Amino acid sequence: MRFIVVGLGYFGSSLSIKLTEMGHEVIGVDHDMKKVSLHKNQITHTVCMDAKDIEALRTLPLADTDVVIVGIGEDFGGSVMAVANFKQLKVNKLISRSISPLHQTVLEAIGVDRIIRPEQEYADRLAKSLDMRGFIDSFDITEDYNIIEATVPPRLVGKTIEEVKFRKKYNINVLTIIRMQQTTNIFGKPHTKPVAVGVIAPDTILEPEDILVLFGNLNDIEKILAY
């Protein structure tokens, strides 16, 4: 896929580098030549350009780009202008970072395809990790239902999925279990990597350091993770 990421601050540059590492073609855009030069060897392409200039944006391969992400974080006016320009140019999919409730309201009015709030989303995940024992990561399905990765509570180690009664007693589904597997890298050095067990059988025995991937209501998940 081809992505255009506008704004090469910490968020935009991190996103661009990660997408490049995943094998996608990324065009990183920023009006600051220092940022463009800093990341030119980490991102597929980098361009020094002011996204508030719609004529400059027309020189980008917009028709052949799958997603445009406006990741500008501090310049409220610059973000809105960039988003409005891309909307006028009818890009295939437009995602924008929101930095405040007012900013989000404006982006919704313009009609972007998706609004992201990385600071708020990270704060929510951090709050869960501090509040919930064993918490590793989460994905919100709705406000109340989540997919949670969490280490298995010690009291459940040695029991089978059927014995724990995840669904009957706690109203939770175990989607899979992640276990660390010993292997060697290309240089022959040992290291561990996470491996999903796959579809869980009722007689699967929970082992120490298992990572449970759970789906359910957050309150129900908190109950089963209580030590």
Secondary structure, 3 states (H helix, E strand, C coil): CEEEEECCCHHHHHHHHHHHHCCCEEEEEECCHHHHHHCCCCCCEEEECCCCCHHHHCCCCHHHCCEEEECCCCCHHHHHHHHHHHHHCCCCCEEEECCCHHHHHHHHHHCCCEEECHHHHHHHHHHHHHHCCCEEEEEECCCCEEEEEEECCHHHCCCEHHHHCHHHHHCCEEEEEEEEEEEECCCCCEEEEEEECCCCCCCCECCCCCEEEEEEEHHHHHHHHCC
